[in-house]
Amino acid sequence: MLETSARLLELLSLLQLQRDWTSSELADRLAVSTRTVRSDIGKLRSLGYPVDARPGVAGGYRLAAGAAMPPLLLDDDEAVAVAIGLGAVATWRLGIEETSLTALAKIEQVMPSRLRRRVDAVREATSVVPGPEPQPDLAVLSAVAAAIRGHERLRFGYTTHDGSASARHTEPQRLVSWGPVWYLFAWDLDRDDWRVFRVDRMVQHPPTGVRFRPRVIPEDALVEHVVRRIVQASWTYRARVVVHASAAAVAAAIRIPVDVEAIDESTCRVELGSDDPDQLALLLAQLDADVEVVDGDELKGAFERLAARFARAANPDGETRLHASRPQR
């Protein structure tokens, strides 16, 4: 059985050279009879490989395109080239980043150590012109993708935006790319909650080998959760306000990720933020509803400046006592 399997792989490798082979040529290369060649061709066809047989003196066997994608047989150089190419594509904005990562994870999972060393050597010897965000570590990306595909718990070191380091134990759910940055959406086992991690801040740990059953979460809800966490984490200024309007109306009117909590049918509590409190005040002023600032001195100052500006616009020749200096950043 082993001899037959090895011969089938060698036959497949010959057919992938994209040329016509006669039965005699294949028999000579494989050191078998032409009858065995015909039998092996039948076995490849049963496995999904479309092998065409062309009659005549100039005919022979050729691997053709089929209705489904059968497994490919790559030599060492081809496997290394594919792994490096998939890793490069994963850093581009082509819309196929995650697919490239899952394909890379499959290849590296079965790749011999000698070939993985060649791939790592190319990565280590390659420099990338830095952009606004750090380039992802392809080794970490492929390890995360493999854990997601295999439903395997993932341990890693993590450094937050303020520089504090911790060890994380997660059930990885999904990789999400936003601009040049990769994020991992995962269930944090220690915190018993969903968390979003920047992959460029992760330090790879050895595989755990522990399987888990993925939690069911709709794709749109997953992406919305990731966007909300990312945006909220980037806020420089935060505030809590009470808006005298229904929670549904406020959620529909505010186009940035915010947390809206209904107090009653006509009042809600909103937690939101921004890099600019003046822009936040303008956003809330457009709600056409009364707003009370519960927490957020920067937002209060922004409303004072906005009120003074509107008062000057309504009475340009008059005087107003409203004045507030812009906070220093």
N, C-alpha and C positions, 0 to 999 in steps of 0.2 A: 504493500500500500504506500509506504514511504517513497519507494522508487517511482511508482506511478505519479504521485503528487509532485515530486521533484521534476519529473519529465514534463508534466503539464505546465509547470511554471516556466521551464525552459522553452517549451513550444510557444507559450504565450509571449515570452520575451522576443522570440524570433518574429512572430507575426506582427508585433508592435513596431517593427522596423519599417513598416509601410512599403513593402515590396511584395511581389508575387513569388510564392514558393511552390515548386512542384512536389509531389509526394516523394519522389526519389531524393530530392535535395533535403527535404525535412528528415527523411529516413536516415540519410547519411549523417546529418548533423546530430541526430538523436541516438544513432546507433541502434535503430530498431527496424522492423519491416514496414513496408508501405501499408500493410493491413493494420498494424498498430497505429500508424499515423492517422488513418481514417477513423479508427476507434477513438483516438485522443481528440480529434477535431469534433467528433460527436459529443464528447464529454464537455468540451469547452462551450459548445452551443447550448448544452443543457444547463450550463452555469450562467447563461445570459450573454456570452460573447458572440457577436454576429460575425461568423467566419464565412465569407463568400467563396464558392468553388467555381472557377472559370474553366470551361472545357477547352480542349485544343492544345496545339503545340506551345502557343504563347500563354496558355492559361496557368492556373494553379490556385493556391489558397491565398487569401488576403483578408486581413481584419477590417471590417467595415463599420460604419456608424449604425447604431441600433436605436430602438425605441426607448431604452433605459440605459442608465450609466452603470456599466459593470465595474468591478474593482480593477484598478490599474496596477501594473507591475513596474516599479521604478528601479533603475540602477542607483548606485551610491551617489554619483554626481547629480543625477536628476532629482533625487530625494532632497539633497542639500539645497539645490537651486530652488525647488518648490517651497521649502521651509523658509528660506531667506526672502523669497518673493512674497509669500503670504504675510510674513512679519512686516515687510515694508508697506504693503497695501493696508494693513491694519492701522497705520498712522496717517493715511491719506483720507481726504474727505470725498469718498466716492460712493457712499451709501451702502457699502458691502463690508464695512469694518468688522462687524460681529461675525458674519459668515466666514470671513477670512480667519478670524481667531479660532472658531470652532474647527475649521479644516486644519489649521496649524496644530491645534491640540491633538487631533486624531493622528496626524503624521508623527508628531514628537512622542506620542505615547508608545508607538511601535518602533521608533527609530533606534537602531543600535547605538550604544554609548559612543562608539568611535565617530559616528556621523553627527551626533549631538555636539561633540567637541568641535567638529568642523564648523557647524552652524554658530556655536558660541564664539569661536575664534573670529569669524567674519563680523559678528555683531560688535565684539570688543574692539576690533580694528577699524570700525566705521565711525566717522564723526558726522554729526548733523548740525546744520546751522540752527542755532537756537531761535525759537519763536517766542511769542508772548507767554506761552505756557510750556512747562517742561515736557520733553518727549517721554512717552510711557516706556517702562521697562518691559520688553517683549517677553522675557522669561516669566515675569510676574503675570502679564496678561494671558499668556498661554496656560499657565498653571491655574489661574482663576477660571478661564474658559473650560479647561478640562474638568475642574471640580463641579462647575455648573452642569456640564453635559453628563457627568457620571453621578450626579446627586451625592456628592461627597462633602462632608463637613470640612471647613477651611479654617486653619489657624494662621494668623499673620501678625506682625508687629505694625503699629499704626502711629503716625505722628499727626496731631491736629494742627489747625492753622496757627495756634498760639505756641506751638513747639513742644507741647506735652506728649509723651510717648506712653503707649499702653499695648497690652497683648489682647487680641480679639479672637473669639471663637464663634464662628458663624455658620449658617446654612446659606450658601450663596444662591441667589435667585436669578439675577440678570445683570449683564454688563450694559451700560448705557453710555454712548458717546455724545458729548455736547460740545461743539466746537472742537478744539484740540485736546480736550480733557476727557479721560475715561473715568466712569464712576461704577462702583459695585453696589448694587441693591441687594441687601442680605438681611436675614433674620439674625439678630445678635442674641446668642444663647445666654450670655451673662446678664444682659439688660432686658431680655424678654420683650423685644420690640424690633420693629424694622429700623434699619440704619442705612445711611448712604456714605460710602467711603471713596475718596479719591485714590485711584490706583497708583498714582505717582507718589503717594505718601505711604504705601504699603511696603512692608519688608517680608519677603517670602519665607515661610517656614516649611518643614518637611510635610508631605501629604499625611493626612490622618488615617485614611483608609476606612473611615466610618461613614456608612451610607445613611441617607435620610429621605423621607418622603416630602417632596416639594409642596409648599402651601399654594393653594390656588388663588391667584390674583389676576384680574383682567389686565391686559397689556396697557390700555389707556389709563387705567387707575395707577398702574405701576409708574408709568412715565410722568404722570401728573404729580405723584408723590415725590419722585426724584427731583423734578423741577422746583417744587415747593421747598424742599429741604435745601437745595442749592441756593436758591434766591434768598431764603431767610438767613442762611448762614453768612451771606455776603453783606447783610445790612450793617451800615455804620450807625444809623440812628434807629431806635425802636420806640414805639408808643402804643398805648392802649387808649381807645376812645369809646364813648357811647354815642351811637348814632340813633336819632329818633326816626327810624324807618325800619321796615321789615328786614329780616336777615336775608331773605331771598332777593329783595330789591338791591340791597347793598352788595351782595356777592355778584350779582349780574352787572352792576355798574362799575365796580373796581376791577380793572383788567390785570392786576398784578396778584401773585399768590398771597392771600391773607387768610387769617383764621377768623371766622365770623361765628358768633355764638348768640343765638336768639335769647333775649330776656323775656319778651312777650311778643304779641303779634305785630306791634308797631315800634319796637325798640330792640336794638341788638348791641352786643359788645364786639369790638373789632380790635385785633392785634395785628399791627402792620409795621413796616419800616421802609427805609430808603437810605441812599447815600446823601441825600439833600433834603433837609427838613422843609425848606421852602416849597420844593416840588410836591412834597407830601401834603402840605397845607393846601396847595392849589388843587390837588387831586380830591381831597375831602371837601373842599369848597364847591366842587362841581356836583356833589351828591344832591343838592337842592333839599337839604335836611339839616336840622340843628345838630351840632356836634359838641360833645363835652370831652375835653382831654382829661382822662383819668390819670395817666402816667406818661410823662414825656416832656421835660422842660424845653428841649430843643424845638418840639412841635409847638408848644405854647408861644415861644418867642417868634416862631415863624408866622403864627396867626396874628400876633401883634404887628409885625412888619407888614403883613398883608392888609390888615385893617387900616394901618396908617397910609399905605399906598392908595387904597380905595377911597379913603377920606380925602386925600389930596386930589384924586381924580375928580371926585364929586364937587369939591370946593377949592379950586386951584388958587383963589385969591385969599382964602381964609387961613387961619392957623389951627393947628391941631396939637394936642399935648401927647398924642400917641407916638411913641418912639421906642425902638428896640434895636440894639446893635446885633449884628450877625455873629453867631458863635464862632470862635476860633477853632480851626480843624487841625 
